[in-house]
Amino acid sequence: MDNRNNTIAGWVLFAGICALGLTIGSGMLFAGHAPEKPGFPIEDAEGGAGGGESAVPLGNLLAAADVAKGEAVFAKCAACHTINSGGANGIGPNLYGTLGEEIGHGKHGFAFSTALSGMGGSWDFEKMDAWLTSPRKFAPGTKMSFAGLGSAEDRANLLVYLNAQGSNLPLPAAEAAPAADAAAPAEGAAAPAEGADKAAAAPAEGAAPGAAPAPAEAKK
């Protein structure tokens, strides 16, 4: 009888040890770990990772922009667009000579969304900058899937590159920096006493206007 009880107790102990081992093992296997290096940031549709709008006027950004840097930025567009003269449309239209063209029309019959084709007007620097900031905000319902460029400098570089590809529109004028305020009077400088200038100029009370000073009394 004792041997039988010992056998049962042994099996129960063995089963408990196995259960504990499985619990520890599964916890180690499925434990969550943070990645050593975060993934690439995704620019959102409301202006991208950089905030979208810039405090610097667009004309100033364009004046400082670089065509070669804009060509590098265009690499983000090259999966869907060509930009060579006479280039074929792809997922998106060929972009050669786009600045200055009517919005949502032309491009050898490319099927633009009604969000663009019904917008009217032509592509200028301001409209293209707003489009590159957030296509879905500029034209709600557009088929453009690109979220937008959050960096104002990247957009300016891309704009001058696009302009150099068959458009050559004059750049908007850069805005001059605001003039510094005129120098204020030195702090703590004493102001002239109120009425002092008037008192100095006024004749003595009772004196006749224009009267000469009375001569001194002659000595006797």
C-alpha positions as CSV (number, residue, x, y, z in Angstrom):
1,M,0.0,0.0,0.0
2,D,2.8,2.4,0.9
3,N,4.6,1.7,-2.4
4,R,1.3,2.5,-4.3
5,N,0.9,5.8,-2.4
6,N,4.5,6.7,-3.1
7,T,4.0,6.0,-6.8
8,I,0.9,8.2,-7.0
9,A,2.7,11.0,-5.1
10,G,5.7,10.7,-7.4
11,W,3.5,11.0,-10.5
12,V,1.7,14.0,-9.1
13,L,5.0,15.7,-8.3
14,F,6.4,14.9,-11.8
15,A,3.2,16.4,-13.4
16,G,3.6,19.6,-11.3
17,I,7.3,19.9,-12.3
18,C,6.3,19.5,-16.0
19,A,3.6,22.1,-15.8
20,L,5.9,24.6,-14.1
21,G,8.5,24.0,-16.8
22,L,6.0,24.5,-19.6
23,T,4.9,27.8,-18.0
24,I,8.4,29.2,-17.7
25,G,9.3,28.0,-21.2
26,S,6.2,29.6,-22.9
27,G,6.8,32.8,-21.1
28,M,10.4,33.0,-22.4
29,L,9.3,32.1,-25.9
30,F,6.5,34.6,-26.3
31,A,7.9,37.5,-24.3
32,G,7.7,40.8,-26.2
33,H,10.9,42.7,-27.0
34,A,11.3,46.2,-28.3
35,P,13.2,46.4,-31.6
36,E,16.8,47.4,-31.3
37,K,16.3,50.0,-34.1
38,P,12.9,51.7,-34.8
39,G,11.4,51.4,-38.2
40,F,11.4,54.2,-40.8
41,P,9.0,57.1,-39.9
42,I,6.0,57.4,-42.3
43,E,5.0,60.9,-43.3
44,D,1.4,61.4,-42.7
45,A,-1.2,62.9,-45.0
46,E,-1.6,66.1,-42.9
47,G,1.7,67.6,-43.9
48,G,4.3,64.8,-43.3
49,A,6.7,64.3,-40.4
50,G,8.1,67.8,-40.6
51,G,4.9,69.6,-39.9
52,G,4.2,70.7,-43.6
53,E,3.9,74.5,-43.5
54,S,7.0,76.7,-43.1
55,A,7.4,80.1,-41.4
56,V,9.8,81.0,-44.2
57,P,8.0,82.5,-47.3
58,L,7.9,80.2,-50.3
59,G,9.8,82.7,-52.5
60,N,12.7,82.8,-50.0
61,L,12.8,79.0,-49.9
62,L,12.8,78.8,-53.7
63,A,15.6,81.4,-54.0
64,A,17.8,79.2,-51.8
65,A,16.7,75.9,-53.3
66,D,19.0,73.5,-55.2
67,V,18.1,71.7,-58.4
68,A,20.5,68.8,-57.8
69,K,19.0,68.2,-54.3
70,G,15.5,68.4,-55.9
71,E,16.5,65.6,-58.3
72,A,17.5,63.5,-55.3
73,V,14.0,64.2,-53.7
74,F,12.4,63.2,-57.0
75,A,13.6,59.6,-56.4
76,K,10.6,59.3,-54.1
77,C,8.4,60.0,-57.0
78,A,10.2,57.9,-59.6
79,A,8.3,54.7,-58.8
80,C,5.1,56.2,-60.3
81,H,6.3,59.1,-62.5
82,T,8.6,59.7,-65.4
83,I,9.8,63.3,-66.1
84,N,11.7,63.1,-69.4
85,S,10.3,64.9,-72.4
86,G,7.8,62.6,-74.2
87,G,8.1,60.1,-71.4
88,A,5.3,57.6,-71.0
89,N,2.7,57.8,-68.2
90,G,3.0,55.2,-65.5
91,I,0.9,54.8,-62.4
92,G,1.0,58.6,-62.4
93,P,1.3,61.0,-65.3
94,N,4.6,62.0,-66.9
95,L,5.7,65.3,-65.1
96,Y,7.7,67.0,-67.8
97,G,6.6,70.6,-68.2
98,T,3.9,70.3,-65.5
99,L,4.3,73.7,-63.9
100,G,2.2,76.1,-65.8
101,E,-0.1,73.4,-67.2
102,E,-3.8,73.1,-66.4
103,I,-4.5,71.1,-63.3
104,G,-5.8,67.6,-64.0
105,H,-5.8,67.7,-67.8
106,G,-3.5,66.8,-70.7
107,K,-0.6,64.4,-70.2
108,H,-1.5,62.3,-73.2
109,G,-5.0,61.3,-71.9
110,F,-4.0,60.3,-68.4
111,A,-7.1,59.4,-66.4
112,F,-7.0,62.0,-63.7
113,S,-9.4,61.8,-60.8
114,T,-12.4,64.2,-60.8
115,A,-10.9,65.7,-57.7
116,L,-8.1,67.1,-59.9
117,S,-9.8,67.4,-63.3
118,G,-12.6,69.5,-61.8
119,M,-10.4,71.8,-59.8
120,G,-9.6,74.4,-62.5
121,G,-6.6,76.7,-62.7
122,S,-3.0,75.9,-63.5
123,W,-0.1,74.5,-61.6
124,D,1.9,77.4,-60.1
125,F,4.5,77.2,-57.3
126,E,2.0,77.8,-54.5
127,K,-0.5,75.2,-55.7
128,M,2.2,72.6,-56.3
129,D,3.7,73.3,-52.9
130,A,0.3,72.7,-51.3
131,W,-0.2,69.5,-53.4
132,L,3.3,68.2,-52.4
133,T,2.6,68.9,-48.7
134,S,-0.6,66.8,-48.7
135,P,-2.2,65.6,-51.9
136,R,-5.3,64.3,-50.1
137,K,-5.8,67.6,-48.3
138,F,-5.2,69.7,-51.4
139,A,-7.7,67.6,-53.5
140,P,-9.9,65.4,-51.3
141,G,-10.7,62.2,-53.3
142,T,-7.5,62.2,-55.3
143,K,-6.1,58.8,-56.4
144,M,-2.7,59.9,-55.4
145,S,-1.6,57.6,-52.6
146,F,1.6,59.5,-51.6
147,A,1.2,61.0,-48.2
148,G,3.2,64.1,-48.8
149,L,6.5,65.8,-48.1
150,G,6.8,67.2,-44.6
151,S,10.0,69.2,-45.2
152,A,9.5,72.7,-46.7
153,E,13.1,72.6,-47.9
154,D,12.6,69.3,-49.7
155,R,9.5,70.7,-51.4
156,A,11.4,73.8,-52.5
157,N,14.2,71.8,-53.9
158,L,11.8,69.5,-55.8
159,L,9.9,72.5,-57.1
160,V,12.9,74.1,-58.7
161,Y,13.8,70.7,-60.2
162,L,10.4,70.3,-61.7
163,N,10.5,73.8,-63.0
164,A,13.8,73.1,-64.7
165,Q,12.2,70.1,-66.6
166,G,10.4,72.0,-69.4
167,S,8.6,74.7,-67.5
168,N,11.0,77.5,-66.6
169,L,8.5,79.7,-64.9
170,P,9.9,82.8,-63.1
171,L,10.3,82.2,-59.4
172,P,8.2,84.2,-57.0
173,A,9.9,87.2,-55.5
174,A,11.7,86.6,-52.2
175,E,10.4,88.8,-49.3
176,A,12.7,91.2,-47.7
177,A,13.4,90.8,-44.0
178,P,11.5,93.3,-41.8
179,A,13.4,96.5,-41.0
180,A,14.5,96.9,-37.4
181,D,12.6,99.3,-35.3
182,A,13.9,102.8,-34.9
183,A,16.1,103.3,-31.9
184,A,14.1,104.4,-28.9
185,P,15.3,107.3,-26.6
186,A,17.9,106.2,-24.1
187,E,16.3,104.5,-21.1
188,G,16.1,106.8,-18.1
189,A,16.9,110.0,-20.1
190,A,15.3,113.0,-18.3
191,A,12.5,114.7,-20.2
192,P,12.4,118.5,-20.3
193,A,10.4,120.0,-17.4
194,E,6.8,120.6,-18.4
195,G,6.4,124.3,-19.5
196,A,10.1,125.1,-19.0
197,D,10.6,126.1,-22.6
198,K,7.6,128.4,-22.5
199,A,8.7,130.0,-19.2
200,A,12.1,130.8,-20.6
201,A,10.7,132.5,-23.6
202,A,7.9,134.5,-21.9
203,P,8.6,138.1,-20.8
204,A,8.3,139.1,-17.1
205,E,4.8,139.7,-15.9
206,G,3.7,143.2,-16.6
207,A,6.5,144.1,-19.0
208,A,5.5,145.9,-22.1
209,P,6.0,143.9,-25.2
210,G,9.2,144.9,-26.9
211,A,10.2,147.2,-24.1
212,A,13.9,147.7,-23.6
213,P,15.4,146.9,-20.2
214,A,15.4,149.9,-17.8
215,P,18.8,151.6,-17.4
216,A,20.5,151.4,-14.0
217,E,19.9,154.4,-11.8
218,A,22.8,157.0,-12.1
219,K,24.9,157.5,-9.0
220,K,24.6,160.8,-7.3
